[in-house]
């Protein structure tokens, strides 16, 4: 078995990426503390052509050396906006016709493996703070809540890991619907 070279992978340039059609998904980061996590979310969002990322509250924004470290340039390809509050970002998305889904453990959460996206045209996924999760005021604005089923001793996943799992699954489900 032989690994593919960069030329064989045929990746888009940043300019080409900016011109391509995007997956109708906006990633909302609600007060994410670690810039390294933010960079990882940029990289995942680039991989699955998310429309943009909304960075809210204390969430770091580019240019930032820690974001750059894990994003490896994806902070240049993926569009982003900063909002002082996550509530403000979510209200803007709702006004633009997005369905707002939190990724959180909650009483009414839907296991990711049973999520139905038929009829969903524009989706925003809200990922919360590493300690506190998605803010309660933001949860009240969400139409649904997605939970990643887990079977070990820990009760949560790192926010960037959660984003990777959920964005990948949503990308695949939207492609099929």
N, CA and C atoms as an extended XYZ file, in Angstrom:
531
Properties=species:S:1:pos:R:3:atomname:S:1:resname:S:1:resid:I:1 pbc="F F F"
N         0.855       -1.168        0.000 N   UNK     1
C         0.000        0.000        0.000 CA  UNK     1
C         0.902        1.232        0.000 C   UNK     1
N         0.504        2.226       -0.796 N   UNK     2
C         1.304        3.443       -0.906 CA  UNK     2
C         0.425        4.659       -0.654 C   UNK     2
N         0.912        5.568        0.183 N   UNK     3
C         0.171        6.800        0.447 CA  UNK     3
C         0.140        7.665       -0.814 C   UNK     3
N        -0.910        8.466       -0.919 N   UNK     4
C        -1.033        9.382       -2.045 CA  UNK     4
C        -0.206       10.635       -1.787 C   UNK     4
N         0.361       11.161       -2.856 N   UNK     5
C         1.103       12.421       -2.754 CA  UNK     5
C         0.113       13.579       -2.744 C   UNK     5
N         0.587       14.764       -2.402 N   UNK     6
C        -0.271       15.950       -2.402 CA  UNK     6
C        -0.852       16.205       -3.793 C   UNK     6
N        -0.059       15.974       -4.823 N   UNK     7
C        -0.542       16.163       -6.196 CA  UNK     7
C        -1.649       15.162       -6.523 C   UNK     7
N        -1.490       13.926       -6.079 N   UNK     8
C        -2.494       12.896       -6.351 CA  UNK     8
C        -3.808       13.169       -5.612 C   UNK     8
N        -3.729       13.831       -4.477 N   UNK     9
C        -4.946       14.142       -3.729 CA  UNK     9
C        -5.809       15.168       -4.459 C   UNK     9
N        -5.185       16.027       -5.249 N   UNK    10
C        -5.946       16.989       -6.059 CA  UNK    10
C        -6.782       17.959       -5.246 C   UNK    10
N        -6.258       18.460       -4.166 N   UNK    11
C        -6.996       19.387       -3.318 CA  UNK    11
C        -7.173       20.750       -4.001 C   UNK    11
N        -8.242       21.429       -3.621 N   UNK    12
C        -8.524       22.753       -4.151 CA  UNK    12
C        -7.580       23.790       -3.544 C   UNK    12
N        -7.307       24.834       -4.288 N   UNK    13
C        -6.616       25.986       -3.714 CA  UNK    13
C        -7.644       26.767       -2.893 C   UNK    13
N        -7.180       27.693       -2.076 N   UNK    14
C        -8.102       28.524       -1.290 CA  UNK    14
C        -9.032       29.287       -2.228 C   UNK    14
N        -8.486       29.806       -3.318 N   UNK    15
C        -9.311       30.558       -4.274 CA  UNK    15
C       -10.374       29.661       -4.908 C   UNK    15
N        -9.998       28.440       -5.276 N   UNK    16
C       -10.973       27.500       -5.854 CA  UNK    16
C       -12.033       27.124       -4.819 C   UNK    16
N       -11.589       26.895       -3.588 N   UNK    17
C       -12.504       26.525       -2.503 CA  UNK    17
C       -13.555       27.611       -2.300 C   UNK    17
N       -13.123       28.868       -2.299 N   UNK    18
C       -14.042       29.991       -2.074 CA  UNK    18
C       -15.146       30.035       -3.133 C   UNK    18
N       -14.847       29.556       -4.341 N   UNK    19
C       -15.801       29.607       -5.448 CA  UNK    19
C       -16.724       28.387       -5.525 C   UNK    19
N       -16.408       27.309       -4.786 N   UNK    20
C       -17.209       26.085       -4.889 CA  UNK    20
C       -18.507       26.206       -4.102 C   UNK    20
N       -19.471       25.376       -4.466 N   UNK    21
C       -20.709       25.351       -3.686 CA  UNK    21
C       -20.411       24.722       -2.324 C   UNK    21
N       -21.148       25.159       -1.336 N   UNK    22
C       -20.914       24.720        0.036 CA  UNK    22
C       -22.074       23.866        0.537 C   UNK    22
N       -21.796       23.086        1.543 N   UNK    23
C       -22.834       22.352        2.253 CA  UNK    23
C       -23.642       23.389        3.040 C   UNK    23
N       -24.975       23.329        2.993 N   UNK    24
C       -25.779       24.371        3.651 CA  UNK    24
C       -25.790       24.225        5.176 C   UNK    24
N       -24.594       24.281        5.758 N   UNK    25
C       -24.426       24.132        7.199 CA  UNK    25
C       -23.553       25.273        7.716 C   UNK    25
N       -24.033       25.920        8.778 N   UNK    26
C       -23.251       26.916        9.492 CA  UNK    26
C       -22.912       26.317       10.847 C   UNK    26
N       -21.645       26.414       11.226 N   UNK    27
C       -21.183       25.923       12.521 CA  UNK    27
C       -21.104       27.116       13.464 C   UNK    27
N       -21.763       27.002       14.611 N   UNK    28
C       -21.780       28.076       15.600 CA  UNK    28
C       -21.002       27.589       16.826 C   UNK    28
N       -19.967       28.334       17.204 N   UNK    29
C       -19.178       27.992       18.391 CA  UNK    29
C       -19.548       28.949       19.513 C   UNK    29
N       -20.169       28.401       20.543 N   UNK    30
C       -20.695       29.152       21.678 CA  UNK    30
C       -19.666       29.189       22.806 C   UNK    30
N       -18.874       30.268       22.843 N   UNK    31
C       -17.911       30.472       23.928 CA  UNK    31
C       -16.935       29.312       24.108 C   UNK    31
N       -16.366       28.850       23.006 N   UNK    32
C       -15.369       27.779       23.057 CA  UNK    32
C       -14.055       28.383       23.554 C   UNK    32
N       -13.502       27.823       24.616 N   UNK    33
C       -12.330       28.400       25.290 CA  UNK    33
C       -11.022       28.182       24.548 C   UNK    33
N       -10.841       27.015       23.964 N   UNK    34
C        -9.546       26.654       23.384 CA  UNK    34
C        -9.445       27.049       21.912 C   UNK    34
N        -8.451       27.878       21.609 N   UNK    35
C        -8.208       28.240       20.209 CA  UNK    35
C        -7.777       27.022       19.399 C   UNK    35
N        -7.155       26.043       20.040 N   UNK    36
C        -6.791       24.802       19.335 CA  UNK    36
C        -8.049       24.064       18.889 C   UNK    36
N        -9.079       24.029       19.733 N   UNK    37
C       -10.358       23.431       19.338 CA  UNK    37
C       -10.978       24.205       18.184 C   UNK    37
N       -10.898       25.517       18.240 N   UNK    38
C       -11.448       26.357       17.170 CA  UNK    38
C       -10.748       26.026       15.850 C   UNK    38
N        -9.430       25.914       15.879 N   UNK    39
C        -8.678       25.561       14.672 CA  UNK    39
C        -9.085       24.214       14.111 C   UNK    39
N        -9.303       23.253       14.992 N   UNK    40
C        -9.745       21.927       14.542 CA  UNK    40
C       -11.108       21.995       13.865 C   UNK    40
N       -12.000       22.829       14.404 N   UNK    41
C       -13.329       22.985       13.797 CA  UNK    41
C       -13.206       23.658       12.430 C   UNK    41
N       -12.306       24.614       12.292 N   UNK    42
C       -12.066       25.205       10.968 CA  UNK    42
C       -11.636       24.126        9.980 C   UNK    42
N       -10.740       23.274       10.396 N   UNK    43
C       -10.214       22.231        9.501 CA  UNK    43
C       -11.309       21.251        9.085 C   UNK    43
N       -12.146       20.834       10.035 N   UNK    44
C       -13.263       19.944        9.719 CA  UNK    44
C       -14.272       20.645        8.817 C   UNK    44
N       -14.550       21.906        9.108 N   UNK    45
C       -15.504       22.669        8.290 CA  UNK    45
C       -15.009       22.808        6.859 C   UNK    45
N       -13.705       22.972        6.682 N   UNK    46
C       -13.106       23.014        5.349 CA  UNK    46
C       -13.298       21.669        4.652 C   UNK    46
N       -13.021       20.581        5.348 N   UNK    47
C       -13.088       19.242        4.750 CA  UNK    47
C       -14.468       18.929        4.180 C   UNK    47
N       -15.514       19.409        4.856 N   UNK    48
C       -16.875       19.093        4.425 CA  UNK    48
C       -17.617       20.305        3.883 C   UNK    48
N       -16.842       21.333        3.514 N   UNK    49
C       -17.347       22.536        2.849 CA  UNK    49
C       -18.521       23.196        3.550 C   UNK    49
N       -18.394       23.357        4.863 N   UNK    50
C       -19.421       24.105        5.598 CA  UNK    50
C       -19.463       25.534        5.064 C   UNK    50
N       -20.654       26.111        5.071 N   UNK    51
C       -20.837       27.476        4.582 CA  UNK    51
C       -19.950       28.473        5.309 C   UNK    51
N       -20.001       28.417        6.643 N   UNK    52
C       -19.191       29.331        7.449 CA  UNK    52
C       -19.244       28.897        8.900 C   UNK    52
N       -18.423       29.589        9.690 N   UNK    53
C       -18.395       29.384       11.130 CA  UNK    53
C       -18.734       30.716       11.787 C   UNK    53
N       -19.578       30.655       12.813 N   UNK    54
C       -19.869       31.836       13.613 CA  UNK    54
C       -19.169       31.650       14.952 C   UNK    54
N       -18.259       32.556       15.244 N   UNK    55
C       -17.449       32.517       16.462 CA  UNK    55
C       -18.078       33.488       17.451 C   UNK    55
N       -18.471       32.990       18.619 N   UNK    56
C       -19.272       33.802       19.526 CA  UNK    56
C       -18.644       33.933       20.912 C   UNK    56
N       -18.835       35.118       21.502 N   UNK    57
C       -18.393       35.356       22.867 CA  UNK    57
C       -16.883       35.293       22.994 C   UNK    57
N       -16.390       34.446       23.898 N   UNK    58
C       -14.949       34.341       24.170 CA  UNK    58
C       -14.208       33.490       23.145 C   UNK    58
N       -14.921       32.924       22.179 N   UNK    59
C       -14.283       32.088       21.163 CA  UNK    59
C       -13.233       32.899       20.397 C   UNK    59
N       -12.028       32.349       20.295 N   UNK    60
C       -10.939       33.023       19.577 CA  UNK    60
C       -11.273       33.169       18.097 C   UNK    60
N       -10.719       34.209       17.490 N   UNK    61
C       -10.911       34.454       16.066 CA  UNK    61
C        -9.554       34.567       15.372 C   UNK    61
N        -9.523       34.227       14.083 N   UNK    62
C        -8.289       34.454       13.321 CA  UNK    62
C        -8.032       35.954       13.181 C   UNK    62
N        -6.807       36.371       13.017 N   UNK    63
C        -5.592       35.556       13.043 CA  UNK    63
C        -5.196       35.234       14.483 C   UNK    63
N        -4.832       33.992       14.707 N   UNK    64
C        -4.454       33.527       16.037 CA  UNK    64
C        -3.507       32.347       15.844 C   UNK    64
N        -2.326       32.375       16.460 N   UNK    65
C        -1.349       31.301       16.234 CA  UNK    65
C        -1.845       29.916       16.656 C   UNK    65
N        -2.657       29.846       17.714 N   UNK    66
C        -3.164       28.530       18.127 CA  UNK    66
C        -4.218       28.013       17.156 C   UNK    66
N        -5.055       28.896       16.633 N   UNK    67
C        -6.015       28.468       15.603 CA  UNK    67
C        -5.231       27.967       14.393 C   UNK    67
N        -4.251       28.740       13.964 N   UNK    68
C        -3.450       28.390       12.794 CA  UNK    68
C        -2.775       27.029       12.968 C   UNK    68
N        -2.344       26.730       14.187 N   UNK    69
C        -1.622       25.479       14.467 CA  UNK    69
C        -2.448       24.248       14.112 C   UNK    69
N        -3.738       24.251       14.452 N   UNK    70
C        -4.578       23.085       14.163 CA  UNK    70
C        -5.396       23.236       12.885 C   UNK    70
N        -5.668       24.459       12.470 N   UNK    71
C        -6.439       24.674       11.235 CA  UNK    71
C        -5.589       24.434        9.999 C   UNK    71
N        -4.308       24.617       10.110 N   UNK    72
C        -3.354       24.453        9.016 CA  UNK    72
C        -3.823       25.167        7.744 C   UNK    72
N        -4.278       26.400        7.895 N   UNK    73
C        -4.689       27.205        6.748 CA  UNK    73
C        -6.182       27.224        6.483 C   UNK    73
N        -6.955       26.353        7.130 N   UNK    74
C        -8.406       26.325        6.894 CA  UNK    74
C        -9.082       27.605        7.377 C   UNK    74
N        -8.417       28.348        8.264 N   UNK    75
C        -8.986       29.620        8.707 CA  UNK    75
C        -8.978       30.647        7.579 C   UNK    75
N        -8.244       30.349        6.499 N   UNK    76
C        -8.235       31.218        5.324 CA  UNK    76
C        -9.280       30.797        4.287 C   UNK    76
N        -9.624       29.518        4.286 N   UNK    77
C       -10.580       29.039        3.280 CA  UNK    77
C       -12.028       29.131        3.756 C   UNK    77
N       -12.268       28.871        5.037 N   UNK    78
C       -13.637       28.859        5.562 CA  UNK    78
C       -14.018       30.268        6.021 C   UNK    78
N       -15.150       30.750        5.530 N   UNK    79
C       -15.648       32.054        5.950 CA  UNK    79
C       -16.064       31.997        7.417 C   UNK    79
N       -15.908       33.116        8.102 N   UNK    80
C       -16.331       33.189        9.498 CA  UNK    80
C       -16.825       34.584        9.821 C   UNK    80
N       -17.651       34.639       10.879 N   UNK    81
C       -18.141       35.902       11.423 CA  UNK    81
C       -17.989       35.837       12.932 C   UNK    81
N       -17.745       36.975       13.545 N   UNK    82
C       -17.693       37.039       15.002 CA  UNK    82
C       -18.952       37.727       15.517 C   UNK    82
N       -19.509       37.187       16.609 N   UNK    83
C       -20.655       37.782       17.285 CA  UNK    83
C       -20.336       37.897       18.766 C   UNK    83
N       -20.692       39.014       19.353 N   UNK    84
C       -20.448       39.210       20.781 CA  UNK    84
C       -21.215       38.179       21.607 C   UNK    84
N       -22.431       37.839       21.140 N   UNK    85
C       -23.236       36.838       21.852 CA  UNK    85
C       -23.690       35.749       20.882 C   UNK    85
N       -23.817       34.556       21.411 N   UNK    86
C       -24.317       33.444       20.608 CA  UNK    86
C       -25.797       33.644       20.307 C   UNK    86
N       -26.528       34.210       21.248 N   UNK    87
C       -27.948       34.498       21.027 CA  UNK    87
C       -28.105       35.388       19.799 C   UNK    87
N       -27.280       36.410       19.665 N   UNK    88
C       -27.340       37.291       18.500 CA  UNK    88
C       -27.067       36.547       17.205 C   UNK    88
N       -26.084       35.654       17.217 N   UNK    89
C       -25.765       34.866       16.024 CA  UNK    89
C       -26.930       33.949       15.652 C   UNK    89
N       -27.491       33.285       16.639 N   UNK    90
C       -28.597       32.353       16.390 CA  UNK    90
C       -29.835       33.098       15.898 C   UNK    90
N       -30.118       34.247       16.482 N   UNK    91
C       -31.279       35.029       16.018 CA  UNK    91
C       -31.097       35.453       14.568 C   UNK    91
N       -29.884       35.843       14.189 N   UNK    92
C       -29.612       36.216       12.795 CA  UNK    92
C       -29.854       35.019       11.881 C   UNK    92
N       -29.351       33.854       12.264 N   UNK    93
C       -29.529       32.647       11.447 CA  UNK    93
C       -31.003       32.267       11.323 C   UNK    93
N       -31.746       32.372       12.422 N   UNK    94
C       -33.187       32.069       12.368 CA  UNK    94
C       -33.888       32.994       11.379 C   UNK    94
N       -33.532       34.277       11.406 N   UNK    95
C       -34.130       35.249       10.484 CA  UNK    95
C       -33.775       34.946        9.032 C   UNK    95
N       -32.669       34.259        8.815 N   UNK    96
C       -32.249       33.880        7.464 CA  UNK    96
C       -32.790       32.509        7.056 C   UNK    96
N       -33.637       31.907        7.883 N   UNK    97
C       -34.286       30.651        7.521 CA  UNK    97
C       -33.538       29.379        7.889 C   UNK    97
N       -32.552       29.474        8.743 N   UNK    98
C       -31.825       28.282        9.173 CA  UNK    98
C       -32.579       27.555       10.274 C   UNK    98
N       -32.532       26.238       10.244 N   UNK    99
C       -32.969       25.411       11.363 CA  UNK    99
C       -31.793       25.376       12.327 C   UNK    99
N       -32.048       25.557       13.598 N   UNK   100
C       -30.991       25.637       14.598 CA  UNK   100
C       -31.025       24.380       15.460 C   UNK   100
N       -29.932       23.623       15.424 N   UNK   101
C       -29.817       22.401       16.220 CA  UNK   101
C       -28.621       22.539       17.160 C   UNK   101
N       -28.862       22.359       18.449 N   UNK   102
C       -27.765       22.312       19.412 CA  UNK   102
C       -27.170       20.908       19.396 C   UNK   102
N       -25.905       20.815       19.707 N   UNK   103
C       -25.269       19.516       19.917 CA  UNK   103
C       -24.969       19.474       21.414 C   UNK   103
N       -25.796       18.712       22.133 N   UNK   104
C       -25.767       18.772       23.595 CA  UNK   104
C       -26.499       17.561       24.159 C   UNK   104
N       -26.239       17.265       25.400 N   UNK   105
C       -26.986       16.232       26.109 CA  UNK   105
C       -28.150       16.919       26.808 C   UNK   105
N       -29.362       16.553       26.415 N   UNK   106
C       -30.561       17.187       26.956 CA  UNK   106
C       -31.690       16.169       26.991 C   UNK   106
N       -32.740       16.486       27.743 N   UNK   107
C       -33.864       15.556       27.889 CA  UNK   107
C       -34.489       15.184       26.550 C   UNK   107
N       -34.629       16.150       25.653 N   UNK   108
C       -35.299       15.897       24.381 CA  UNK   108
C       -34.326       15.644       23.232 C   UNK   108
N       -33.072       15.357       23.542 N   UNK   109
C       -32.088       15.214       22.468 CA  UNK   109
C       -32.385       13.995       21.597 C   UNK   109
N       -31.971       14.122       20.345 N   UNK   110
C       -32.148       13.059       19.343 CA  UNK   110
C       -30.793       12.400       19.134 C   UNK   110
N       -30.722       11.079       19.278 N   UNK   111
C       -29.442       10.416       18.992 CA  UNK   111
C       -29.019       10.696       17.543 C   UNK   111
N       -27.771       11.060       17.357 N   UNK   112
C       -27.261       11.415       16.033 CA  UNK   112
C       -27.567       10.336       14.995 C   UNK   112
N       -27.470        9.080       15.378 N   UNK   113
C       -27.685        7.987       14.419 CA  UNK   113
C       -29.144        7.856       13.985 C   UNK   113
N       -30.078        8.576       14.631 N   UNK   114
C       -31.486        8.529       14.217 CA  UNK   114
C       -31.960        9.863       13.628 C   UNK   114
N       -31.051       10.806       13.468 N   UNK   115
C       -31.405       12.141       12.985 CA  UNK   115
C       -31.973       12.092       11.574 C   UNK   115
N       -33.113       12.745       11.376 N   UNK   116
C       -33.759       12.826       10.067 CA  UNK   116
C       -33.636       14.264        9.568 C   UNK   116
N       -32.989       14.455        8.428 N   UNK   117
C       -32.812       15.800        7.872 CA  UNK   117
C       -33.618       16.012        6.591 C   UNK   117
N       -34.572       15.139        6.318 N   UNK   118
C       -35.411       15.313        5.137 CA  UNK   118
C       -36.172       16.629        5.273 C   UNK   118
N       -36.097       17.452        4.246 N   UNK   119
C       -36.776       18.742        4.240 CA  UNK   119
C       -35.968       19.884        4.839 C   UNK   119
N       -34.831       19.571        5.448 N   UNK   120
C       -33.984       20.630        6.002 CA  UNK   120
C       -33.096       21.167        4.891 C   UNK   120
N       -33.240       22.452        4.596 N   UNK   121
C       -32.458       23.048        3.515 CA  UNK   121
C       -31.253       23.821        4.014 C   UNK   121
N       -31.399       24.463        5.180 N   UNK   122
C       -30.309       25.252        5.761 CA  UNK   122
C       -30.249       24.932        7.247 C   UNK   122
N       -29.062       24.536        7.704 N   UNK   123
C       -28.919       24.057        9.070 CA  UNK   123
C       -27.776       24.762        9.779 C   UNK   123
N       -28.002       25.132       11.034 N   UNK   124
C       -26.940       25.660       11.891 CA  UNK   124
C       -26.763       24.697       13.052 C   UNK   124
N       -25.516       24.339       13.309 N   UNK   125
C       -25.173       23.428       14.399 CA  UNK   125
C       -24.450       24.222       15.476 C   UNK   125
N       -24.974       24.200       16.692 N   UNK   126
C       -24.392       24.961       17.792 CA  UNK   126
C       -23.611       24.022       18.703 C   UNK   126
N       -22.319       24.313       18.852 N   UNK   127
C       -21.434       23.551       19.734 CA  UNK   127
C       -21.046       24.450       20.895 C   UNK   127
N       -21.065       23.902       22.111 N   UNK   128
C       -20.885       24.709       23.298 CA  UNK   128
C       -19.506       24.694       23.915 C   UNK   128
N       -19.402       25.454       24.960 N   UNK   129
C       -18.201       25.598       25.776 CA  UNK   129
C       -17.749       24.236       26.310 C   UNK   129
N       -16.443       24.068       26.427 N   UNK   130
C       -15.863       22.801       26.844 CA  UNK   130
C       -16.300       22.348       28.235 C   UNK   130
N       -16.676       23.277       29.104 N   UNK   131
C       -17.089       22.924       30.463 CA  UNK   131
C       -18.605       23.041       30.644 C   UNK   131
N       -19.172       24.143       30.179 N   UNK   132
C       -20.584       24.438       30.436 CA  UNK   132
C       -21.527       23.977       29.326 C   UNK   132
N       -20.987       23.608       28.167 N   UNK   133
C       -21.844       23.205       27.057 CA  UNK   133
C       -22.513       24.395       26.403 C   UNK   133
N       -23.613       24.134       25.712 N   UNK   134
C       -24.373       25.189       25.040 CA  UNK   134
C       -25.142       25.970       26.103 C   UNK   134
N       -25.044       27.285       26.049 N   UNK   135
C       -25.704       28.164       27.011 CA  UNK   135
C       -27.218       27.919       27.020 C   UNK   135
N       -27.821       27.976       28.212 N   UNK   136
C       -29.264       27.727       28.354 CA  UNK   136
C       -30.112       28.667       27.501 C   UNK   136
N       -29.722       29.935       27.415 N   UNK   137
C       -30.491       30.893       26.602 CA  UNK   137
C       -30.449       30.509       25.125 C   UNK   137
N       -29.336       29.941       24.689 N   UNK   138
C       -29.214       29.483       23.301 CA  UNK   138
C       -30.037       28.213       23.099 C   UNK   138
N       -30.008       27.326       24.079 N   UNK   139
C       -30.802       26.079       23.981 CA  UNK   139
C       -32.278       26.394       23.747 C   UNK   139
N       -32.773       27.436       24.391 N   UNK   140
C       -34.186       27.808       24.235 CA  UNK   140
C       -34.521       28.245       22.809 C   UNK   140
N       -33.527       28.683       22.041 N   UNK   141
C       -33.754       29.141       20.670 CA  UNK   141
C       -33.631       28.021       19.640 C   UNK   141
N       -33.192       26.845       20.064 N   UNK   142
C       -32.945       25.740       19.137 CA  UNK   142
C       -34.205       24.934       18.871 C   UNK   142
N       -34.365       24.511       17.605 N   UNK   143
C       -35.516       23.674       17.257 CA  UNK   143
C       -35.326       22.234       17.729 C   UNK   143
N       -34.082       21.767       17.655 N   UNK   144
C       -33.783       20.390       18.051 CA  UNK   144
C       -32.433       20.347       18.740 C   UNK   144
N       -32.208       19.226       19.382 N   UNK   145
C       -30.938       18.990       20.042 CA  UNK   145
C       -30.445       17.600       19.622 C   UNK   145
N       -29.209       17.541       19.174 N   UNK   146
C       -28.591       16.287       18.730 CA  UNK   146
C       -27.625       15.823       19.813 C   UNK   146
N       -27.629       14.527       20.061 N   UNK   147
C       -26.684       13.949       21.023 CA  UNK   147
C       -25.931       12.806       20.347 C   UNK   147
N       -24.650       12.742       20.584 N   UNK   148
C       -23.834       11.642       20.076 CA  UNK   148
C       -23.908       10.515       21.093 C   UNK   148
N       -24.471        9.354       20.718 N   UNK   149
C       -24.516        8.244       21.665 CA  UNK   149
C       -23.103        7.849       22.099 C   UNK   149
N       -22.951        7.604       23.400 N   UNK   150
C       -21.654        7.220       23.951 CA  UNK   150
C       -21.848        6.022       24.876 C   UNK   150
N       -20.828        5.170       24.946 N   UNK   151
C       -20.991        3.912       25.659 CA  UNK   151
C       -19.880        3.619       26.660 C   UNK   151
N       -19.011        4.578       26.911 N   UNK   152
C       -17.912        4.381       27.849 CA  UNK   152
C       -18.199        4.984       29.208 C   UNK   152
N       -17.148        5.297       29.936 N   UNK   153
C       -17.291        5.846       31.284 CA  UNK   153
C       -17.378        7.369       31.297 C   UNK   153
N       -16.926        8.026       30.257 N   UNK   154
C       -16.954        9.486       30.206 CA  UNK   154
C       -18.302        9.951       29.687 C   UNK   154
N       -18.702       11.136       30.115 N   UNK   155
C       -20.021       11.639       29.736 CA  UNK   155
C       -19.983       12.630       28.583 C   UNK   155
N       -18.780       12.915       28.055 N   UNK   156
C       -18.729       13.876       26.957 CA  UNK   156
C       -17.499       13.641       26.094 C   UNK   156
N       -17.512       14.278       24.932 N   UNK   157
C       -16.382       14.267       24.006 CA  UNK   157
C       -15.833       15.684       23.898 C   UNK   157
N       -14.585       15.805       23.483 N   UNK   158
C       -14.012       17.116       23.210 CA  UNK   158
C       -14.855       17.804       22.145 C   UNK   158
N       -15.022       19.114       22.258 N   UNK   159
C       -15.882       19.856       21.330 CA  UNK   159
C       -15.432       19.693       19.880 C   UNK   159
N       -14.121       19.648       19.631 N   UNK   160
C       -13.672       19.499       18.243 CA  UNK   160
C       -13.943       18.087       17.725 C   UNK   160
N       -13.883       17.099       18.598 N   UNK   161
C       -14.217       15.720       18.204 CA  UNK   161
C       -15.708       15.634       17.914 C   UNK   161
N       -16.521       16.216       18.793 N   UNK   162
C       -17.970       16.238       18.568 CA  UNK   162
C       -18.310       16.910       17.244 C   UNK   162
N       -17.653       18.026       16.975 N   UNK   163
C       -17.900       18.731       15.712 CA  UNK   163
C       -17.540       17.849       14.532 C   UNK   163
N       -16.421       17.155       14.607 N   UNK   164
C       -16.018       16.275       13.515 CA  UNK   164
C       -17.040       15.180       13.247 C   UNK   164
N       -17.512       14.555       14.304 N   UNK   165
C       -18.495       13.469       14.166 CA  UNK   165
C       -19.799       13.999       13.582 C   UNK   165
N       -20.315       15.080       14.162 N   UNK   166
C       -21.624       15.603       13.747 CA  UNK   166
C       -21.570       16.206       12.350 C   UNK   166
N       -20.555       16.983       12.054 N   UNK   167
C       -20.460       17.590       10.721 CA  UNK   167
C       -20.352       16.504        9.645 C   UNK   167
N       -19.570       15.475        9.889 N   UNK   168
C       -19.449       14.361        8.936 CA  UNK   168
C       -20.807       13.689        8.718 C   UNK   168
N       -21.514       13.395        9.800 N   UNK   169
C       -22.800       12.713        9.694 CA  UNK   169
C       -23.826       13.589        8.978 C   UNK   169
N       -23.878       14.862        9.331 N   UNK   170
C       -24.819       15.783        8.692 CA  UNK   170
C       -24.481       15.940        7.208 C   UNK   170
N       -23.215       16.069        6.883 N   UNK   171
C       -22.769       16.150        5.488 CA  UNK   171
C       -23.300       14.957        4.696 C   UNK   171
N       -23.143       13.768        5.220 N   UNK   172
C       -23.611       12.563        4.529 CA  UNK   172
C       -25.124       12.519        4.419 C   UNK   172
N       -25.818       12.888        5.457 N   UNK   173
C       -27.291       12.853        5.409 CA  UNK   173
C       -27.845       13.906        4.448 C   UNK   173
N       -27.242       15.091        4.413 N   UNK   174
C       -27.720       16.121        3.490 CA  UNK   174
C       -27.437       15.735        2.036 C   UNK   174
N       -26.346       15.036        1.787 N   UNK   175
C       -26.034       14.577        0.422 CA  UNK   175
C       -27.089       13.600       -0.071 C   UNK   175
N       -27.638       12.787        0.846 N   UNK   176
C       -28.609       11.757        0.472 CA  UNK   176
C       -30.025       12.283        0.358 C   UNK   176
N       -30.333       13.391        1.051 N   UNK   177
C       -31.736       13.875        1.050 CA  UNK   177
C       -32.020       14.809       -0.095 C   UNK   177
